[in-house]
Each structure stands twice: as structure tokens, then as C-alpha cells.
Amino acid sequence: MPGESTIAVGITGASGAIYATRTLAALLCRGVQVELVVSDFGRRLLKDELGDDASIENLVPYLSAKYGVEIRPGSVTFHSNRDLGATIASGSHGCRGMVIVPCSMKTLAGVAHGLSRSLVERAADVMLKERRPLVIVPRETPMSLPQLRNMVLCAEAGATILPAMPAFYQQPKTLDDLADFMAGKILSALGVDHQLYAPWTGRVKA
Ligand SMILES: Cc1cc2nc3c(=O)[nH]c(=O)nc-3n(C[C@H](O)[C@H](O)[C@H](O)COP(=O)(O)O)c2cc1C
């Protein structure tokens, strides 16, 4: 039964597929049930940026191998982005929050204007109308005025805008360090405990 420990993850066609895989692995590692929906361009970005091993068909074994996560059978439910009748398209489904990581400017615009053209957009709309946490991880640079305005619209509707903007005060050494930081920020925004980065102590390490 979906409930307290169920979170929807949308992956769309913006750069930063590694943020999505790190977030998925971290949620699964905490025992969260994941409802996963990946847009067509999200699928392409997974392969373009992480290789064929991370294609949607291979995603679960990829997460296990890369992050050493033991993934319970059935802990990830895959949905088609075209299936507007999927469980997470309804507020009656007990999914307690959603993250769109990374979030393209196109999907951002769709969420900002309540278009619900795809399952990612509809599930996000459900989160907003049900007043549940919606975390949007936009990535684009530079940004146009409409893109900036769409972020404001989403924030005004209750979403958390969490830009794909890793910090450097943790002195990251690898891409995985950067991804850990972003995934940690996402889990915090969703109210899920994690140890993906050390808490700030007030001083940069020597
Ligand atoms: C390699 C590649 C990188 C892209 N990077 C971005 C990006 O960083 N941000 C963005 O908004 N769109 C980016 N796009 C464009 C989106 O994928 C495109 O607008 C697509 O229609 C988004 O659809 P979706 O939101 O349904 O995934 C990229 C496309 C490709 C092929």
C-alpha cells in the first residue's frame, strides 16, 4: 500500500542525469517506495550522460551496482509518462511527495501553468493541489525571463525550487561528491533523513 514512505520521482530531459540516479539510490536505500516516471528526453539523457548501462531498462541493476544499494523487489514502480490514468495521477493515491530531477524548462513551464500534459506534469499538479511537497530541480543556463517567471509561479503554488547548483564549500573531489550534495538537498526538502554530506560546521576543512 502506498503511504508515508512513497515518493514519486520524475526524470525529464535536462542535463544532470547523475542527480536523478543518486537521488533514486538514496531514497531506495532509506526504504522509500518509489513511483518513477521518466519522459522521453529523460530516457535519452540517462543514456547520453551515463551510458547504456543506465538506460531505463537497466536502471535498477545500475543503481545496485553503482551505489551498492540492495533494492527490494517491487520497491520501484515504473510508469509511462503517457499514462495519465496511472495511480500517481490521482490525489487519492497516498504518495507523500514528489521530486522532478532534473527538471527541463519545458516541464517546468507545464507545471507552472497546470497543463498536466504528461504524467510528470499531472503528478506534480496533484502534489500542488493536495498541498504535498513538490521539489523541482531545474537546470538551464542562462535563464530567460519566462523561465524565471515559471519558477516563481511554481514557488507561489507551494513547490520548492531547488536548482541543480551544487556547492563547493564541501570541497568536492568527484562528480559523485557533487551528486551526493544535490541528492542530500533533495532528500532534506522531502523530509527524508540522510548522510549524503556532512553538516556545515562553520569552517571549511583545512
Ligand atoms: C543532450 C540534451 C541536453 C538538454 N539539456 C537541457 C537542459 O539542461 N535544460 C532544459 O531545460 N532542456 C534541455 N534539453 C532540452 C529538453 O530535453 C527538451 O526541451 C525536451 O523537450 C524536454 O522534454 P521533457 O520535459 O518532456 O523531458 C536538452 C536536450 C538534450 C538532447
The ligand as an SDF file (V2000), in Angstrom:
LIG
                    3D

 31 33  0  0  0  0  0  0  0  0999 V2000
   21.5520   16.4680  -24.6190 C   0  0  0  0  0  0  0  0  0  0  0  0
   20.4070   17.3680  -24.2490 C   0  0  0  0  0  0  0  0  0  0  0  0
   20.5500   18.2030  -23.1560 C   0  0  0  0  0  0  0  0  0  0  0  0
   19.4860   19.0540  -22.7870 C   0  0  0  0  0  0  0  0  0  0  0  0
   19.6410   19.8320  -21.6760 N   0  0  0  0  0  0  0  0  0  0  0  0
   18.6130   20.6040  -21.2740 C   0  0  0  0  0  0  0  0  0  0  0  0
   18.7300   21.3480  -20.0640 C   0  0  0  0  0  0  0  0  0  0  0  0
   19.7400   21.3190  -19.3690 O   0  0  0  0  0  0  0  0  0  0  0  0
   17.6570   22.0810  -19.6850 N   0  0  0  0  0  0  0  0  0  0  0  0
   16.4850   22.1190  -20.3960 C   0  0  0  0  0  0  0  0  0  0  0  0
   15.5550   22.7880  -19.9810 O   0  0  0  0  0  0  0  0  0  0  0  0
   16.3580   21.4200  -21.5520 N   0  0  0  0  0  0  0  0  0  0  0  0
   17.3880   20.6690  -22.0050 C   0  0  0  0  0  0  0  0  0  0  0  0
   17.2690   19.9340  -23.1630 N   0  0  0  0  0  0  0  0  0  0  0  0
   16.0460   20.0760  -23.9620 C   0  0  0  0  0  0  0  0  0  0  0  0
   14.8900   19.2470  -23.4440 C   0  0  0  0  0  0  0  0  0  0  0  0
   15.2760   17.8870  -23.3870 O   0  0  0  0  0  0  0  0  0  0  0  0
   13.6770   19.4190  -24.3710 C   0  0  0  0  0  0  0  0  0  0  0  0
   13.1530   20.7210  -24.2040 O   0  0  0  0  0  0  0  0  0  0  0  0
   12.6130   18.3970  -24.1430 C   0  0  0  0  0  0  0  0  0  0  0  0
   11.5240   18.6980  -24.9880 O   0  0  0  0  0  0  0  0  0  0  0  0
   12.1470   18.3630  -22.7060 C   0  0  0  0  0  0  0  0  0  0  0  0
   11.0660   17.4820  -22.6280 O   0  0  0  0  0  0  0  0  0  0  0  0
   10.6540   16.7990  -21.2340 P   0  0  0  0  0  0  0  0  0  0  0  0
   10.4770   17.9040  -20.2370 O   0  0  0  0  0  0  0  0  0  0  0  0
    9.3440   16.1230  -21.5550 O   0  0  0  0  0  0  0  0  0  0  0  0
   11.7160   15.8530  -20.8860 O   0  0  0  0  0  0  0  0  0  0  0  0
   18.2880   19.0760  -23.5370 C   0  0  0  0  0  0  0  0  0  0  0  0
   18.1510   18.1960  -24.6390 C   0  0  0  0  0  0  0  0  0  0  0  0
   19.1890   17.3650  -24.9710 C   0  0  0  0  0  0  0  0  0  0  0  0
   19.0170   16.4290  -26.1410 C   0  0  0  0  0  0  0  0  0  0  0  0
  1  2  1  0
  2  3  1  0
  2 30  2  0
  3  4  2  0
  4  5  1  0
  4 28  1  0
  5  6  2  0
  6  7  1  0
  6 13  1  0
  7  8  2  0
  7  9  1  0
  9 10  1  0
 10 11  2  0
 10 12  1  0
 12 13  2  0
 13 14  1  0
 14 15  1  0
 14 28  1  0
 15 16  1  0
 16 17  1  0
 16 18  1  0
 18 19  1  0
 18 20  1  0
 20 21  1  0
 20 22  1  0
 22 23  1  0
 23 24  1  0
 24 25  2  0
 24 26  1  0
 24 27  1  0
 28 29  2  0
 29 30  1  0
 30 31  1  0
M  END
$$$$
